[in-house]
Amino acid sequence: MAGQDLDAERDAVIGALVPVVDGLVATFGPLCEVVLHDYRQPEKSVVAVAGSVTGRAVGGAMSEIGMRVLARGDEASDELNYLTRTRSGDLVKASTMVLRDSAGTVFGALCVNLDVTAVHRAQALLGGLAGLGAGTTRTPVTTFGNDIDSVVDAILDTHASHQAHNWAGLDRDRRLELFRSLDEHGVFAVRRAVEQVAARLGISRASAYSYLSQARAMADDPTSQGGHQ
């Protein structure tokens, strides 16, 4: 199928799902949010939204979950019924369902988010009354924002918190691992992300591109030694 035909097909799928967004929220109520993403414009992927669990608006950015899907490309699969937290601490049960065209290309996603904070608190209260200990599972935090730069910054902050040293204190292997991990999270699928990462790390854009290239080469061939520092 020609590119123009595929684009028309994708537009038709997006258009058909817009009323579904409102319908799902009308069914599940105010604790539900449904977000429709078009990954052809990743920096402003939200094309329809109903509900207000994560505070997104039309024209807003994808979350790091969406960036991860984007990084996996056509190998991406649905992520269903997972728990995450917003940066404000609300507990969210979510599902991300990828959208494919007839050629199998992933071009968007339909995301359903349920605020289950109150349910979780009630469960903890009932567990306490019943003498059951609190679980120790740590729920990951996801950054939801209308600005893609803030999402990229949040991912960088998370990686920084896991590093015992600043950039200057990292050896070559750890530097490459940082870029490999950021790439796996889909950070570099976003326009201007390399420049943003370079600025945060205090290195030149050329150095950032070099580390990214080496990290990708090593991911393709683990025996590769990449370039110099």
N, C-alpha and C positions, 0 to 999 in steps of 0.2 A: 504494500500500500504506500502511495506517495506521502511525502512529509506533510503536505498541505491537508491531505485527507486524514492523516493521523491527528493533526492538530484540530481539525474540525470534529473528529471523534472525541478527543479529549475534552474539547469545549462542551460537547453535548453531554458527556458524562458529568462534568462539573455542574452544568445547568440543571440536569435532572436531580442532582443531589441537594441543591440549594433548599428546596422546600422540605426535604427530609430532615435537614438540620433543625428547622423550627418544629417540625412534627415530633421529633424525638424528645426535645425539651418540653414541649407541651404535654407529652405523655408521662415523663418521669419527674417533672416538677422543678422547683427552683434550685435544688441541690445538684442539678445536672447541667452540664455544658457540652455542647457539640461544636466542633471546629472543623471546617472544611479547608484543606490546604491544596494549593496548586504549586507544585515544586518547580514549575517552569520559571517562577519568579521567587527564588528562595528568600531574598531579603524582605519580601512582603507577601509571604505565601498565603496568608489567611484571606480567603475570598468570601467566606460566610461564617458567621458565628451566632449562636444563641446561648443564653445563660451566661453566668459570670463567675465561674469557679476560679479561673486563672487570670481574669481581667483582660483578655485579649480583645482586639477589635479588628474589623475588616482593614486590611492593609498592614496588619501586624506581622511579626516575625514568627518563624517556627521555633519550637523549643529545641533543646539539645537532643531530645528523642527523635524529632524530625530530622535533625542534622545527621543523626546516626543512620536513620533509614536512607537518607539521601546518599550517604557515603557508601552504603552497601549496594546502591544501584538496583539493577534488576534482580539481584540475589536477595533483596530485602523480603521479609515475610511479616505477616501480621504479628503484632505484640498485643496479646489479649489478657485482660483481667489482672494487670499488675498494679502494685501499690507504689506510690511515690509521695513526696511531700513538696509543697510549695515552699519558697524561701521564708514565708511568713509562718510556716509550721502546720498549715492545714494538710490533713491526710486525704489523698485523692486515689480512688480506684479508677484505672483508666484502661482504655483499649485503643490501639492504633491500627487501623485497617488500611492497607495500601491500595491504591488505585492503579490499575494497569490498562493499557490500551490493547487492541487486538493483536499487536505485535509482541506483547508481553513486557513492554517497557513501563516501569514505574514512573508515574508523573504526578502523584498526589497522594493524599491520605484523608480519611475520615476518622476523626478522633472523638471519643466519648469520654468525658471526665465526670466522675461522681464524687462530690464532697462527702466523705464518710467519717469526718472528724467526730461528729456527735455520736455516731454509731460506735466508733472505737472507744470513746470515753465511757459510754454506757457499758460496753463490754468489759472495760477495765474495772469499772465500779462493781459490776456483777461478779467478776472474777475475784475481786477483793472480798466481797461479802461471802463468797463461797470458799474462801481460803485458798484460792489458786494463785500461784506466783505469777508475776508479770513476765511476759515473754522477753527475750533478749535480742530478738531480730531487729536490726537497724534498717529503717526504711530510707532509701536513697532520696536525696533532695534534687528536684528538677527546677531549673530556672525557666519560667514562662514570662515572656515579655513581648512588647510590641516593637522593640528596637533590637535588631539582630546583633548590634555591637555589644549590648548588655548581656546577651546570651553567650557570645564568645568570651567576654570578660569573665563571666561566671565559671565557664569551663576552665579558663586559665587559672582562676583563683583556686578552684578545686585541685588542679594539678599542683599548684604552688604549695598548697597546704600538705600535700603528700611528699614533698621534697624536703630533705633535711638541709639543703644548701640553696643559695641563690644561683642564678645562671652561672656566674663566674666560678662558683664552687663545684659545678657539675663536671664530671669527666666526660669524654667524648661519647662513651656508651650511653650514659644517662641523658645526654643532650639528644642523641638520636632516638632514644626510647621516648623522650618527651614528645618529639615531633611525630613519631610513629603513633603514639597514643592519641595525640590531637587529630591526626589524620583519620584514625579509626573512628573517632567521634564525629567526623564530618565537618570539622572546623574549616578546613581548607576548600570545602565545596562552596563556601560563601565568598562573594566578591569582597576584596580588600582585606580578607582575613590574614593573609601573610604579612601585610603591612602592620596590621593591628598587633599581631603576635610579636613581630620584630620590635615594635615600639615598647611593648610591655616587657620584653626581655632585655631591652637596651642594646640590641644588635642591629646591624644594617639589614636592609631588605634583601640584599644579595646573599648575605650569610644565611638568612632565614630560608631563602629558596634553595641554597646549597644543602642545608641540613635536611630539608624536606625531600629533596631529590635523593640524598643518600639513604634516608630512612625508608623511602619507597623501594629503592634498589635492594636494600637489605631484607625488606619484607618479602620481595619477590625471590631473592636468593640469599638465604640465611648465611651462606658461606662467604658472601661478599664482604669486603672490608671497607667499602665506601671510599670517600675522599678523605682529605686531611682536615684537621681542625681549623 
